[in-house]
Each structure stands twice: as C-alpha cells, then as structure tokens.
Amino acid sequence: MFENERIFLIIASLVVIGFVIYYFKYKNLQLGLSLVLAGAISNLIDRIFRGYIVDFINVGIWPVFNLADMYNVAGVLMVIFLLKKESLKKLLKK
C-alpha cells in the first residue's frame, strides 16, 4: 500500500508527529501519544534512510508488521479509549 509514495508518506509522518506534539499537553493522553510518536518517528527514519519500512514480524495469517506498527496501533487505541472514557464521565456528571 502506498508503495511508490515516499514523499507523501514522509509528509504524512511529519503531520502526525506535529499533531502528537501539539496534543501532548493533555496529561491523560501522554502515554498513548508517546507510543504513536515512537512509532511515527521509527517509521519516518526507515522511510527517509531506507526508502521503505522494514517489517519483520510474521505471525502467519496476519500481514507482516514491525514494532513501530504495534506502537502506533496500541497508542491510537489507548487514546481512543481514554477519550471515550472522559466523554462518558462528562455524560454521567450531567
């Protein structure tokens, strides 16, 4: 996916990194955002210096992935969970 879109993916990574840095001011989201930041920076480094991402974890029926992908998924899920939890708290206080 996006195999020959190196420049687009570098720009997208920089946008994500900027987004994460901007929202890092929210203490309750910092762990999840740190995981996303680590994954984005790791993939950005691979994309800049190698031109592609090195995927090395193969678990059979699942597509091949790497640790940065795991960090991105875990971080995004954590942020979504925390945001849902906060909005549920606000609803219950009304």
mmCIF file of the C-alpha atoms, coordinates in Angstrom:
data_MODEL
# 
_entry.id   MODEL 
# 
loop_
_atom_site.group_PDB 
_atom_site.id 
_atom_site.type_symbol 
_atom_site.label_atom_id 
_atom_site.label_alt_id 
_atom_site.label_comp_id 
_atom_site.label_asym_id 
_atom_site.label_entity_id 
_atom_site.label_seq_id 
_atom_site.pdbx_PDB_ins_code 
_atom_site.Cartn_x 
_atom_site.Cartn_y 
_atom_site.Cartn_z 
_atom_site.occupancy 
_atom_site.B_iso_or_equiv 
_atom_site.pdbx_formal_charge 
_atom_site.auth_seq_id 
_atom_site.auth_comp_id 
_atom_site.auth_asym_id 
_atom_site.auth_atom_id 
_atom_site.pdbx_PDB_model_num 
ATOM 1  C CA . MET A 1 1  ? 0.000   0.000   0.000  1.00 0.00 ? 1  MET A CA 1 
ATOM 2  C CA . PHE A 1 2  ? 1.367   3.422   -0.993 1.00 0.00 ? 2  PHE A CA 1 
ATOM 3  C CA . GLU A 1 3  ? 4.425   1.608   -2.353 1.00 0.00 ? 3  GLU A CA 1 
ATOM 4  C CA . ASN A 1 4  ? 5.779   4.438   -4.528 1.00 0.00 ? 4  ASN A CA 1 
ATOM 5  C CA . GLU A 1 5  ? 4.557   7.349   -2.415 1.00 0.00 ? 5  GLU A CA 1 
ATOM 6  C CA . ARG A 1 6  ? 7.685   8.026   -0.342 1.00 0.00 ? 6  ARG A CA 1 
ATOM 7  C CA . ILE A 1 7  ? 7.354   11.841  -0.219 1.00 0.00 ? 7  ILE A CA 1 
ATOM 8  C CA . PHE A 1 8  ? 3.639   11.686  0.646  1.00 0.00 ? 8  PHE A CA 1 
ATOM 9  C CA . LEU A 1 9  ? 4.342   9.221   3.484  1.00 0.00 ? 9  LEU A CA 1 
ATOM 10 C CA . ILE A 1 10 ? 7.197   11.342  4.850  1.00 0.00 ? 10 ILE A CA 1 
ATOM 11 C CA . ILE A 1 11 ? 4.913   14.390  4.887  1.00 0.00 ? 11 ILE A CA 1 
ATOM 12 C CA . ALA A 1 12 ? 2.104   12.359  6.484  1.00 0.00 ? 12 ALA A CA 1 
ATOM 13 C CA . SER A 1 13 ? 4.507   11.161  9.198  1.00 0.00 ? 13 SER A CA 1 
ATOM 14 C CA . LEU A 1 14 ? 5.617   14.728  9.897  1.00 0.00 ? 14 LEU A CA 1 
ATOM 15 C CA . VAL A 1 15 ? 1.974   15.835  10.160 1.00 0.00 ? 15 VAL A CA 1 
ATOM 16 C CA . VAL A 1 16 ? 1.243   13.022  12.629 1.00 0.00 ? 16 VAL A CA 1 
ATOM 17 C CA . ILE A 1 17 ? 4.327   13.930  14.667 1.00 0.00 ? 17 ILE A CA 1 
ATOM 18 C CA . GLY A 1 18 ? 3.220   17.587  14.750 1.00 0.00 ? 18 GLY A CA 1 
ATOM 19 C CA . PHE A 1 19 ? -0.308  16.565  15.777 1.00 0.00 ? 19 PHE A CA 1 
ATOM 20 C CA . VAL A 1 20 ? 1.039   14.378  18.598 1.00 0.00 ? 20 VAL A CA 1 
ATOM 21 C CA . ILE A 1 21 ? 3.369   17.097  19.865 1.00 0.00 ? 21 ILE A CA 1 
ATOM 22 C CA . TYR A 1 22 ? 0.511   19.637  19.852 1.00 0.00 ? 22 TYR A CA 1 
ATOM 23 C CA . TYR A 1 23 ? -1.804  17.364  21.878 1.00 0.00 ? 23 TYR A CA 1 
ATOM 24 C CA . PHE A 1 24 ? 0.931   16.153  24.240 1.00 0.00 ? 24 PHE A CA 1 
ATOM 25 C CA . LYS A 1 25 ? -0.119  18.912  26.654 1.00 0.00 ? 25 LYS A CA 1 
ATOM 26 C CA . TYR A 1 26 ? -3.011  16.709  27.823 1.00 0.00 ? 26 TYR A CA 1 
ATOM 27 C CA . LYS A 1 27 ? -1.549  14.643  30.661 1.00 0.00 ? 27 LYS A CA 1 
ATOM 28 C CA . ASN A 1 28 ? -4.081  11.817  30.443 1.00 0.00 ? 28 ASN A CA 1 
ATOM 29 C CA . LEU A 1 29 ? -3.190  11.164  26.766 1.00 0.00 ? 29 LEU A CA 1 
ATOM 30 C CA . GLN A 1 30 ? 0.595   11.279  27.084 1.00 0.00 ? 30 GLN A CA 1 
ATOM 31 C CA . LEU A 1 31 ? 1.256   7.529   27.274 1.00 0.00 ? 31 LEU A CA 1 
ATOM 32 C CA . GLY A 1 32 ? -0.830  6.744   24.195 1.00 0.00 ? 32 GLY A CA 1 
ATOM 33 C CA . LEU A 1 33 ? 0.586   9.722   22.315 1.00 0.00 ? 33 LEU A CA 1 
ATOM 34 C CA . SER A 1 34 ? 4.123   8.660   23.277 1.00 0.00 ? 34 SER A CA 1 
ATOM 35 C CA . LEU A 1 35 ? 3.532   5.279   21.653 1.00 0.00 ? 35 LEU A CA 1 
ATOM 36 C CA . VAL A 1 36 ? 2.201   6.924   18.489 1.00 0.00 ? 36 VAL A CA 1 
ATOM 37 C CA . LEU A 1 37 ? 5.149   9.327   18.461 1.00 0.00 ? 37 LEU A CA 1 
ATOM 38 C CA . ALA A 1 38 ? 7.668   6.490   18.848 1.00 0.00 ? 38 ALA A CA 1 
ATOM 39 C CA . GLY A 1 39 ? 6.047   4.503   16.039 1.00 0.00 ? 39 GLY A CA 1 
ATOM 40 C CA . ALA A 1 40 ? 5.802   7.514   13.727 1.00 0.00 ? 40 ALA A CA 1 
ATOM 41 C CA . ILE A 1 41 ? 9.420   8.553   14.281 1.00 0.00 ? 41 ILE A CA 1 
ATOM 42 C CA . SER A 1 42 ? 10.655  4.987   13.812 1.00 0.00 ? 42 SER A CA 1 
ATOM 43 C CA . ASN A 1 43 ? 8.769   4.563   10.545 1.00 0.00 ? 43 ASN A CA 1 
ATOM 44 C CA . LEU A 1 44 ? 9.886   8.028   9.408  1.00 0.00 ? 44 LEU A CA 1 
ATOM 45 C CA . ILE A 1 45 ? 13.540  7.147   9.983  1.00 0.00 ? 45 ILE A CA 1 
ATOM 46 C CA . ASP A 1 46 ? 13.163  3.943   7.949  1.00 0.00 ? 46 ASP A CA 1 
ATOM 47 C CA . ARG A 1 47 ? 11.305  5.786   5.194  1.00 0.00 ? 47 ARG A CA 1 
ATOM 48 C CA . ILE A 1 48 ? 13.951  8.546   4.945  1.00 0.00 ? 48 ILE A CA 1 
ATOM 49 C CA . PHE A 1 49 ? 17.098  6.421   5.152  1.00 0.00 ? 49 PHE A CA 1 
ATOM 50 C CA . ARG A 1 50 ? 15.965  3.158   3.526  1.00 0.00 ? 50 ARG A CA 1 
ATOM 51 C CA . GLY A 1 51 ? 13.115  4.352   1.368  1.00 0.00 ? 51 GLY A CA 1 
ATOM 52 C CA . TYR A 1 52 ? 10.816  1.707   2.840  1.00 0.00 ? 52 TYR A CA 1 
ATOM 53 C CA . ILE A 1 53 ? 9.721   0.289   6.196  1.00 0.00 ? 53 ILE A CA 1 
ATOM 54 C CA . VAL A 1 54 ? 11.358  -2.901  7.433  1.00 0.00 ? 54 VAL A CA 1 
ATOM 55 C CA . ASP A 1 55 ? 8.626   -5.326  8.516  1.00 0.00 ? 55 ASP A CA 1 
ATOM 56 C CA . PHE A 1 56 ? 9.936   -8.407  10.300 1.00 0.00 ? 56 PHE A CA 1 
ATOM 57 C CA . ILE A 1 57 ? 7.209   -9.920  12.476 1.00 0.00 ? 57 ILE A CA 1 
ATOM 58 C CA . ASN A 1 58 ? 5.274   -12.636 10.676 1.00 0.00 ? 58 ASN A CA 1 
ATOM 59 C CA . VAL A 1 59 ? 2.555   -14.484 12.585 1.00 0.00 ? 59 VAL A CA 1 
ATOM 60 C CA . GLY A 1 60 ? 1.042   -16.445 9.722  1.00 0.00 ? 60 GLY A CA 1 
ATOM 61 C CA . ILE A 1 61 ? -2.414  -15.298 8.706  1.00 0.00 ? 61 ILE A CA 1 
ATOM 62 C CA . TRP A 1 62 ? -1.790  -11.674 9.757  1.00 0.00 ? 62 TRP A CA 1 
ATOM 63 C CA . PRO A 1 63 ? 0.097   -9.256  7.449  1.00 0.00 ? 63 PRO A CA 1 
ATOM 64 C CA . VAL A 1 64 ? 3.796   -8.820  8.264  1.00 0.00 ? 64 VAL A CA 1 
ATOM 65 C CA . PHE A 1 65 ? 4.453   -5.864  10.598 1.00 0.00 ? 65 PHE A CA 1 
ATOM 66 C CA . ASN A 1 66 ? 7.061   -4.335  12.920 1.00 0.00 ? 66 ASN A CA 1 
ATOM 67 C CA . LEU A 1 67 ? 7.294   -2.891  16.431 1.00 0.00 ? 67 LEU A CA 1 
ATOM 68 C CA . ALA A 1 68 ? 6.576   0.639   15.223 1.00 0.00 ? 68 ALA A CA 1 
ATOM 69 C CA . ASP A 1 69 ? 3.274   -0.586  13.771 1.00 0.00 ? 69 ASP A CA 1 
ATOM 70 C CA . MET A 1 70 ? 2.441   -2.178  17.134 1.00 0.00 ? 70 MET A CA 1 
ATOM 71 C CA . TYR A 1 71 ? 3.234   1.088   18.940 1.00 0.00 ? 71 TYR A CA 1 
ATOM 72 C CA . ASN A 1 72 ? 1.033   3.062   16.533 1.00 0.00 ? 72 ASN A CA 1 
ATOM 73 C CA . VAL A 1 73 ? -1.932  0.724   16.917 1.00 0.00 ? 73 VAL A CA 1 
ATOM 74 C CA . ALA A 1 74 ? -1.596  0.444   20.706 1.00 0.00 ? 74 ALA A CA 1 
ATOM 75 C CA . GLY A 1 75 ? -1.177  4.208   21.088 1.00 0.00 ? 75 GLY A CA 1 
ATOM 76 C CA . VAL A 1 76 ? -4.168  5.078   18.922 1.00 0.00 ? 76 VAL A CA 1 
ATOM 77 C CA . LEU A 1 77 ? -6.354  2.522   20.709 1.00 0.00 ? 77 LEU A CA 1 
ATOM 78 C CA . MET A 1 78 ? -5.243  3.903   24.072 1.00 0.00 ? 78 MET A CA 1 
ATOM 79 C CA . VAL A 1 79 ? -6.034  7.487   23.052 1.00 0.00 ? 79 VAL A CA 1 
ATOM 80 C CA . ILE A 1 80 ? -9.458  6.461   21.705 1.00 0.00 ? 80 ILE A CA 1 
ATOM 81 C CA . PHE A 1 81 ? -10.217 4.544   24.899 1.00 0.00 ? 81 PHE A CA 1 
ATOM 82 C CA . LEU A 1 82 ? -9.189  7.459   27.112 1.00 0.00 ? 82 LEU A CA 1 
ATOM 83 C CA . LEU A 1 83 ? -11.183 9.976   25.078 1.00 0.00 ? 83 LEU A CA 1 
ATOM 84 C CA . LYS A 1 84 ? -14.269 7.742   25.205 1.00 0.00 ? 84 LYS A CA 1 
ATOM 85 C CA . LYS A 1 85 ? -13.782 7.277   28.950 1.00 0.00 ? 85 LYS A CA 1 
ATOM 86 C CA . GLU A 1 86 ? -13.551 11.045  29.504 1.00 0.00 ? 86 GLU A CA 1 
ATOM 87 C CA . SER A 1 87 ? -16.637 11.772  27.401 1.00 0.00 ? 87 SER A CA 1 
ATOM 88 C CA . LEU A 1 88 ? -18.568 9.067   29.289 1.00 0.00 ? 88 LEU A CA 1 
ATOM 89 C CA . LYS A 1 89 ? -17.563 10.690  32.601 1.00 0.00 ? 89 LYS A CA 1 
ATOM 90 C CA . LYS A 1 90 ? -18.831 14.055  31.357 1.00 0.00 ? 90 LYS A CA 1 
ATOM 91 C CA . LEU A 1 91 ? -22.138 12.499  30.286 1.00 0.00 ? 91 LEU A CA 1 
ATOM 92 C CA . LEU A 1 92 ? -22.626 10.813  33.635 1.00 0.00 ? 92 LEU A CA 1 
ATOM 93 C CA . LYS A 1 93 ? -21.996 14.067  35.552 1.00 0.00 ? 93 LYS A CA 1 
ATOM 94 C CA . LYS A 1 94 ? -24.910 15.824  33.797 1.00 0.00 ? 94 LYS A CA 1 
# 
